[in-house]
């Protein structure tokens, strides 16, 4: 699965997980749609699900109007994209940073074991946990079956992606013995304390508490899962992640900023950017977060790209970085 596609899924999940009570899911006959019948046939033939089971599950699924509106361009408030100010207000506020320190103290032994096992930085694991679920406090109360059925079989900008996730939902539920009709998560079908859509939950699972079960809702397993993800994506311990900079003026427009491509440090320095701490890589991601009154500019190293491979967003990566810095 292309992890980059997760950008629109989990950028602001920690603080918009609560369901929209004004638009609750409603009954809907999914089985009347030809593409649903085709999906059932595929799952029966290719993955050997019982047809009666597939029909029973889909008869149970409801149409989630709130979820659909978020991906059909008709719903703006609480969408999966948003300004940097919202990150500051919800995941970088004093309460969240206090909880980050508490989380490090509470789970220090597990974090240290993950750090040693996977050769990653525990403080960035804490950053992931903070951004994704406020350290396991907010994991979502949307019915995952309703959300993914709706997005898989109704036109929206990511329908192909969600149809694939709907397949993985059935496979995950069978593998884990979950009751598929009772799973809860985000409006995009992301589950657990590091908000994994079904394909991610299957791919990046970890039984880090060694109880014989990889559980997306177990904090220790989530710590192991993120550490494993960082290791697989070539995290380099004790290497630079991001460095704050200074420049003249309030807004920066001299160079194109991006977490997807690097610029030579010479080019960056010639544009008037000055790192506030040593930056020892020859190339850097030039990163911008836009505040209401000014821009903040960071220089990101190779490790920064690891953060954004979980969620393809500069703001997401910077938020993780700042949480990590706050607990060092």
N, C-alpha and C positions, 0 to 999 in steps of 0.2 A: 504493500500500500504506500502511496505517496504521502508521507507525513506532512509535507508542506501544505497540503490541502486543509490541514487542521486550523489554519489561520482563522477562518470564519466560524470555527466551532467553539473555541475555548478562550478567546481573548478576555472576555469580561464575565465568565461564568461565576466566579466567586461571589459577585454581588448582584447578580440578576437571576438567581436560581429559583426564587419563589414563584410559584405558578400564578398565572393571571386568573384570579377568581371571577373576573367579569366575563371571561370567555372560556369556560370549562369545556373539556372534550365532550363531543356529542356522538350518539350512535350513528354508525355508518356501515353500509354494506360493501366492504372491500371486495368480497368474492364476486360481486357483480361486474367487476372490471376485468377485461380480457387480459391485461398485463399481470394482474394478480393471479389469475388462473395459470398463466404461463409460468409465473414464479413458482407456484405450488408444484407444477409438473416438473420443473427443473430440480427443486429441492428433493422431491420424491425419487427422481431418476438418478441424479448425480450424487446426492448425499444420503439417500436411503431413509428419509423421514417417512413416517406413516402418513398417508393422505388424510386420514381422519383427524390426526393430531394437527396437521397444518390447517385444516379447515376450522377446527375448533378454536385454535389460537386466533385466526383471522376473523372469525365470528365475534371474538371477544374484543378485538381492537376497535378503538374509537377514533374519530377525526379530531385532532387537536388543532383548533383554529388559531390559537395563539402561536403555536410553533410554526404553522404554515405562514402566517403573516410576517414572521421575522425573516423568512427566506424568500418571500415573493415580492419584496420591495414596497409593501404597503404598511409596514410597521417600523417606526423609527426609534421610539423610546425603548431603551433597554435592549437595543440590537446588539449583535456580536462585535460591532465596531464602535469605537468611541474615542474621544480626545484624551490626551495625556492627563489632563486635569482630573478625570474620573479615576485613573489609576492612583493618583496622589491622594484623592479623597477616600478611596475605599481599601486599597491594599498597601499604601505607604503612609497611612495616618498613624498617630501616636499609639492608638490601641493595637493596631496590627503589628507594629514594630515591637511593642511590649510583649505581645503573644509570641513573636518570633524568638525572643530571648528565653521565654518560658519553655517553648517547645524544645529549644536546644538543650536546656538543662534537663528536661524531663526525659528526652530520648537520646541523651548524649552517648550512652553505650552502644545503642543501635546505630546511630549516625557514625560513630567512630569505627564500628565494624564494617559498615558500608564503605567508608572512606578507605579503609585498609584493603578490603576485598577487591574493590573496583578501581582503586587509585584515583579517586575523585575528591573534590573539596566538599566537605559536609555542609558548609555554609550555603552553597548553591543548591544543595538538596533542600535545605530549609526554605530557600527562595522559591523553588518550585512549589513546595507545599503551601506556602503562603499565598501565592498568586492563584493557584488552582482551586483551593478549597478553604482558605484561611485556616490551615493546619488541621484539616479534617472536620471542621465544624459545619461546613456547608457543602453537601455533596449532591443536592438537588432533590426536588420532590415532584418532578414530572414523571408520568408513566412512560418508561422507555419504549415499550411496545407501541403505544399510541403515537408517540413522537416520531419514531422511525417509520412506522407504517404510513403515516401521513406524508412524511417527506419523501418516502420512496415512491409513492404512487400518485402524487399530485404535483403538477408543474411548479418548479422553483429553480433558483439559480444553481443549486447543487444536487439536483435530483439523482444523477448518475452515481455520485458519491454515496448518497444516502441509501440507494437501492443496494449497493454493495455492503453497507453497514448493516442493513436489515438482514441480509444473508448471514453475516457474521454474528448477529444477535442470536439466531437460531443455533448456530454451531457452538457459540460460547455457552449458551444455556444448556445444551446437551452435554458438553464437556464438563461443565461444573455442577450439573444437577440443579440448576436454578429453575424456579418456577417462572417462566418467561413472562407471564401476565402480571407479575408482582414487582418486577425490577423498577427501581426509581433512579433518576439521574437528572441531567440538565435537559433543556428544551431541545438540544441537538443529539440526545441519546448518549452523552458522555457520563461515565459512572465513576464513583469512588473518590478517594481523597487526592488523586492526581488526575481526575477527570479524563478517563480513557473511553473513547468510543469502542465498540465491540472488537474491531480488528486490532486496535492498540492493546486492549486488554488481553487478547490472545497472543499477540506478538511480544509484548514486554512484560509478561507475567513474572512474578517472583514470589517464592515461598521463603521470605527472609526471616520469619519467626520460627521456621522449621517445624510447623505443625502438620505438614503433609498437604496443605492447601494453599494455593495462591489466591489471595482474596483482595480484590480492588478496593475494598472498604477497610481493610486492616492497615493501620498506620505503619507498622513495621514492614509489611509486605510492600507498601507504597514507597517507603524509603529505599528498599532494595530495588524496586522497579525503576525508580528514577536514577539511582546510582548505576544500574545496569545499562540504562539508556545512554547516560553520559559516557560511560566507558565504550559502548559500541560505536558512538559517534566521535571517538578519538579525543576525549577530554585530555588535556595535558596539565597535570598537577603542577602548581607553583609557576605557571605561566600567566601572563597578563590576560585579563578578561575585558575590562573596559577602564578607561581613564578619562576623568572630567577635563575639560579644556577651558580656555578663555579666548575671547575674540572681541574685536571692537564692535560696538553697537548692540542693538537688542535682537535683531533678526539676522540670520545667516543665510545668504543666497549665493555665495561665490562659487560653491561646488555642489554637485548633486550628492545628497546624503542617501545612504542605503545600507541595509544589513545583508544584502545579497551580493554585493561586489566590493572589492577593495580598491583603494587608491594608494599610491606610494606615499610614504610619510613626507618625502620632499615636496610633493605636490600639495599636501595638506598644510605643511608649514608655510609654504609660499603664499597660501591663501589667508595667512594671518592667524591660523589656529596654533595655540600654544598649550601643550599638555601640562596639567598641574602636577603630575607625577611622571617619573621616567616611563617611557614607552619603548620597549626594546625589540619590536618587530619592524621589519622593513616596509610592510604594507599594513593598512588598517581599514576597517570598516568605519566610515564616517557616519556617525549616528546623530540624529536630531530628535529631541522631544520638544514639542511646541506648547509652551505655557501661554496663558492669556496675555501676558505682558512682554514675554521674551522667549527666545529659544535657548535650550541647553544643548551643547554639543559635546559628544563623547567620541573618543577613538577606541574602537573595539578590536581585540585580537582574535586569533583563530578560535579561542575558547568561546567567544561571544556567539559565533555561528552555531556552536553546539546547542546553546540555549534556544535559538530560534528554529532549530530543526524540530523541536517539539511543538512550537507554535510560530508561524512565519510572520513575526511582528517585532519591529524595533522596540515599541513600548513594552511589550511583554518581556523581552530580554533585559531591557534596562531596569524594569521593576524587580526582576529576580536578582539582578546585580546589586541594586540598592538595598534590598532586604539582606542579602549576603553580607554586604559591607556593614550593615547595622548590627550584626551579631558577632562580628570578629573581635 
